[in-house]
Amino acid sequence: MGATRDLTVKFSSLREQSARSVRSPSLDDSNLLNNAQGGWAGGGHDQLPPMWVDLVDQVDDDVRNIKSMMAKLENLHGERVNNIFDKDLKGRDREIEQLTSSITGKFRHAEQLLKRIGRASEPGQTLSPAEVKVRAAIQSSNASKIQQISAAFRKLQQKYLTDVSAQKSGNDSQFGNIAQSIEELSTIFKELAVLVIDQGTILDRIDFNMEQVVEHTKEGIKQLEKAEQHQKSARPLKCIGCLLVMIAVMLTILILKHR
């Protein structure tokens, strides 16, 4: 399926501008007269989309970047889990941590842009009820889209935590950073709840699930610490020592037997 682009925002903006031009015929007559006398220099300026449309485009850019970064992060997770004996595990963990932080920052930036859409207008301009309604609809639509992506991001993090916890070859600070990222996403969605009042029930469920994820992550870190302490016990070393002694004895017997 080919790439597509949602032109609903620009269509709504141009439709609103068209309605305003119908209500002001004298302005249209003046523009036509100016165009006839002085050509089209400067013409078309009134047809430029409003400032908030640019904000919507920036949100779309953030969404595309987040998806691309998540794909890269998923690949890094796979490399990290499947190469537990890699000499540069710390470097790989650091790269994963930085990319996770960048994705969280993109979510925060997109959330701030959505807030600005509701109040970004030209100086001295009074928003019509129709334009207020369009902006609110755009905010709600984009907030829902970002929620879906963040849900996929949280699942990606949870899967990585589960895979690495089975190995426990990473460091605990990385788990703490991932948990902090999940907590920050929870804060973002609490603020987004103001923008999508009609979807309050969905937001409540998402917020509750995110809090549960944070709690489970903290509990998982505690269990990992206990597992690490158990692995560091001397019992495995004693077993290895006994096996080495037995091997040495058997080799000695074989040597003496064949002399």
C-alpha positions as CSV (number, residue, x, y, z in Angstrom):
1,M,0.0,0.0,0.0
2,G,1.4,3.4,-1.0
3,A,2.1,6.3,1.3
4,T,-0.9,8.6,1.9
5,R,-1.3,12.0,3.5
6,D,-4.3,13.3,5.5
7,L,-5.5,16.5,3.9
8,T,-8.5,17.0,6.2
9,V,-6.9,19.8,8.1
10,K,-6.0,21.9,5.0
11,F,-9.4,21.3,3.5
12,S,-11.2,22.5,6.7
13,S,-8.9,25.5,6.8
14,L,-9.6,26.5,3.2
15,R,-13.3,25.9,3.6
16,E,-13.4,28.3,6.6
17,Q,-11.5,30.9,4.7
18,S,-13.9,30.5,1.8
19,A,-16.8,31.1,4.2
20,R,-15.2,34.3,5.4
21,S,-14.6,35.5,1.9
22,V,-18.3,35.0,1.0
23,R,-19.3,37.1,4.0
24,S,-16.9,40.0,2.9
25,P,-17.7,40.6,-0.9
26,S,-16.2,44.1,-0.8
27,L,-12.8,42.6,0.1
28,D,-13.0,40.2,-2.8
29,D,-13.9,43.1,-5.2
30,S,-10.9,45.1,-3.9
31,N,-8.6,42.2,-4.4
32,L,-9.8,41.6,-7.9
33,L,-9.3,45.3,-8.7
34,N,-5.8,45.3,-7.3
35,N,-5.0,42.2,-9.3
36,A,-6.3,43.7,-12.5
37,Q,-4.2,46.9,-11.9
38,G,-1.0,45.5,-10.5
39,G,-0.9,41.9,-11.6
40,W,-0.7,39.0,-9.2
41,A,2.3,40.3,-7.1
42,G,1.4,39.5,-3.5
43,G,-1.7,37.7,-4.6
44,G,-2.6,34.4,-2.9
45,H,-1.2,35.6,0.5
46,D,-4.7,35.5,1.9
47,Q,-5.0,31.8,0.8
48,L,-2.1,30.7,3.0
49,P,-3.2,28.2,5.6
50,P,-3.3,29.5,9.2
51,M,-0.4,29.0,11.6
52,W,-2.0,26.1,13.5
53,V,-1.9,24.0,10.3
54,D,1.9,24.1,10.5
55,L,1.7,22.8,14.0
56,V,-0.4,19.9,12.8
57,D,2.3,19.2,10.2
58,Q,4.9,19.2,12.9
59,V,2.9,16.7,14.9
60,D,2.8,14.5,11.9
61,D,6.6,14.8,11.6
62,D,7.0,13.8,15.2
63,V,4.8,10.7,14.6
64,R,6.8,9.6,11.6
65,N,10.1,10.1,13.5
66,I,8.7,8.2,16.5
67,K,7.7,5.2,14.3
68,S,11.1,5.2,12.6
69,M,13.0,5.4,16.0
70,M,10.8,2.6,17.4
71,A,11.7,0.4,14.5
72,K,15.4,1.1,15.2
73,L,15.0,0.5,18.9
74,E,13.3,-2.8,18.3
75,N,16.3,-3.9,16.2
76,L,18.7,-2.8,18.9
77,H,16.7,-4.8,21.5
78,G,17.0,-7.9,19.3
79,E,20.7,-7.5,18.9
80,R,21.2,-6.9,22.6
81,V,19.2,-10.0,23.6
82,N,20.6,-12.3,21.0
83,N,24.3,-11.3,21.6
84,I,24.7,-11.7,25.4
85,F,28.4,-12.4,25.0
86,D,29.1,-9.2,23.0
87,K,32.1,-7.4,24.4
88,D,30.4,-4.0,23.8
89,L,27.3,-4.7,25.9
90,K,27.7,-1.4,27.8
91,G,27.9,0.6,24.6
92,R,24.8,-1.1,23.2
93,D,23.0,-0.5,26.4
94,R,24.0,3.1,26.3
95,E,22.7,3.4,22.7
96,I,19.4,1.8,23.7
97,E,19.0,4.2,26.7
98,Q,19.7,7.3,24.5
99,L,17.2,6.2,21.9
100,T,14.6,5.4,24.5
101,S,15.0,8.9,26.0
102,S,14.8,10.5,22.5
103,I,11.5,8.7,21.8
104,T,10.1,9.9,25.1
105,G,11.2,13.4,24.3
106,K,9.4,13.2,20.9
107,F,6.2,12.2,22.7
108,R,6.5,15.2,25.0
109,H,7.1,17.5,22.0
110,A,4.1,16.2,20.2
111,E,1.9,16.7,23.3
112,Q,3.1,20.3,23.6
113,L,2.3,21.0,19.9
114,L,-1.2,19.6,20.4
115,K,-1.8,22.1,23.2
116,R,-0.6,25.0,21.0
117,I,-3.1,24.1,18.2
118,G,-5.9,25.2,20.4
119,R,-4.5,28.6,21.1
120,A,-2.2,29.4,18.1
121,S,-3.8,32.2,16.1
122,E,-2.7,35.3,14.3
123,P,-2.4,38.5,16.5
124,G,-5.8,40.2,16.9
125,Q,-7.7,37.3,15.3
126,T,-10.9,36.1,16.8
127,L,-11.6,32.5,16.3
128,S,-15.0,31.6,14.8
129,P,-17.0,28.8,16.5
130,A,-16.5,26.7,13.4
131,E,-12.7,27.0,13.6
132,V,-12.7,26.3,17.3
133,K,-14.6,23.1,16.5
134,V,-12.2,22.1,13.8
135,R,-9.2,22.6,16.0
136,A,-10.7,20.6,18.8
137,A,-11.4,17.8,16.4
138,I,-7.9,17.8,15.1
139,Q,-6.5,17.8,18.7
140,S,-8.7,14.8,19.6
141,S,-7.8,12.9,16.5
142,N,-4.0,13.3,16.9
143,A,-4.1,12.6,20.6
144,S,-5.8,9.3,19.9
145,K,-3.2,8.5,17.2
146,I,-0.3,9.2,19.6
147,Q,-2.0,7.1,22.3
148,Q,-2.0,4.1,20.0
149,I,1.7,4.6,19.2
150,S,2.6,5.0,22.9
151,A,0.8,1.7,23.7
152,A,3.0,0.0,21.1
153,F,6.1,1.7,22.6
154,R,5.2,0.4,26.1
155,K,4.7,-3.1,24.8
156,L,8.1,-2.9,23.2
157,Q,9.7,-1.8,26.5
158,Q,7.9,-4.5,28.5
159,K,9.0,-7.3,26.1
160,Y,12.6,-6.0,26.3
161,L,12.5,-6.0,30.1
162,T,11.2,-9.5,30.1
163,D,13.8,-10.8,27.7
164,V,16.8,-9.2,29.4
165,S,15.5,-10.2,32.9
166,A,15.9,-13.8,31.8
167,Q,19.6,-13.2,31.2
168,K,20.4,-10.5,33.8
169,S,23.6,-9.5,32.0
170,G,22.6,-5.8,31.8
171,N,22.9,-3.2,34.5
172,D,20.1,-2.2,36.8
173,S,20.4,1.5,35.9
174,Q,19.0,0.7,32.4
175,F,15.9,-0.8,33.9
176,G,15.5,2.2,36.1
177,N,15.7,4.5,33.0
178,I,13.1,2.5,31.2
179,A,10.8,2.6,34.2
180,Q,11.3,6.4,34.3
181,S,10.4,6.6,30.6
182,I,7.1,4.8,31.3
183,E,6.4,7.2,34.2
184,E,7.0,10.2,32.0
185,L,4.6,8.8,29.4
186,S,2.0,8.5,32.1
187,T,2.4,12.2,32.9
188,I,2.1,13.1,29.3
189,F,-1.2,11.3,28.9
190,K,-2.6,12.9,32.1
191,E,-2.1,16.3,30.4
192,L,-3.5,15.0,27.1
193,A,-6.7,14.1,28.9
194,V,-7.6,17.8,28.8
195,L,-7.5,17.7,25.0
196,V,-9.7,14.7,24.5
197,I,-12.6,15.0,26.9
198,D,-14.8,12.8,24.9
199,Q,-12.3,10.0,25.3
200,G,-11.9,10.4,29.0
201,T,-12.8,6.8,29.7
202,I,-10.1,5.5,27.4
203,L,-7.5,7.8,28.9
204,D,-8.4,6.6,32.4
205,R,-7.9,3.0,31.4
206,I,-4.6,3.8,29.7
207,D,-3.4,5.8,32.7
208,F,-4.3,2.9,35.0
209,N,-2.5,0.4,32.9
210,M,0.6,2.6,32.7
211,E,0.6,2.8,36.5
212,Q,0.4,-1.0,36.7
213,V,3.3,-1.3,34.2
214,V,5.4,1.0,36.4
215,E,4.6,-1.0,39.5
216,H,5.3,-4.3,37.8
217,T,8.6,-2.9,36.4
218,K,9.8,-1.9,39.9
219,E,8.8,-5.3,41.3
220,G,10.7,-6.9,38.4
221,I,13.8,-5.0,39.2
222,K,13.6,-6.2,42.8
223,Q,13.4,-9.8,41.6
224,L,16.3,-9.3,39.3
225,E,18.4,-8.0,42.2
226,K,17.6,-11.1,44.2
227,A,18.4,-13.3,41.3
228,E,21.8,-11.6,40.9
229,Q,22.6,-12.2,44.5
230,H,21.7,-15.8,44.2
231,Q,23.9,-16.2,41.1
232,K,26.9,-14.7,43.0
233,S,26.7,-17.4,45.7
234,A,29.6,-19.7,46.2
235,R,27.7,-23.0,45.6
236,P,28.2,-23.0,41.8
237,L,31.9,-22.3,42.3
238,K,32.3,-25.2,44.7
239,C,30.6,-27.5,42.2
240,I,32.9,-26.4,39.5
241,G,35.9,-27.0,41.8
242,C,34.8,-30.5,42.6
243,L,34.3,-31.3,38.9
244,L,37.8,-30.1,38.2
245,V,39.3,-32.2,41.0
246,M,37.4,-35.3,39.7
247,I,38.6,-34.7,36.2
248,A,42.2,-34.4,37.4
249,V,41.9,-37.7,39.4
250,M,40.5,-39.5,36.4
251,L,43.3,-38.3,34.2
252,T,45.9,-39.4,36.7
253,I,44.3,-42.9,36.9
254,L,44.3,-43.2,33.1
255,I,47.9,-42.1,32.8
256,L,49.0,-44.6,35.5
257,K,46.9,-47.4,34.0
258,H,48.5,-47.1,30.5
259,R,52.1,-47.0,31.8
